[in-house]
Amino acid sequence: MKDTFGRWLAQFAESSTSLGDLARLAAADPAWPNEPDRLQTYVDYLKQAGAAPSGADGSLRLP
């Protein structure tokens, strides 16, 4: 089975970090993109969902 960003992210669902927060939000969101597995797909989705740039590096802050 192909490794995907979603599968990688899911392994952090029990983590008490911001990555864990994202993993839990993604798991609970039926519209979370599974394919195509491109970074821009996820960045666009997060922006559309209300995530905002949070720093000089352009990282996103979850709503």
C-alpha angles and dihedrals in degrees: 000000000000119000111236137182089249092055091047091049093048092064088069096056092109094047118110092218134098087263088056089050090054092047092053093046091050092048091051095046113087090194094055106130116248098175146065090041097217127131093231090057090060095041090052092047093050092048091049089050092055105266111148134205108267106185150011090277091063094244116158127246114212118236 
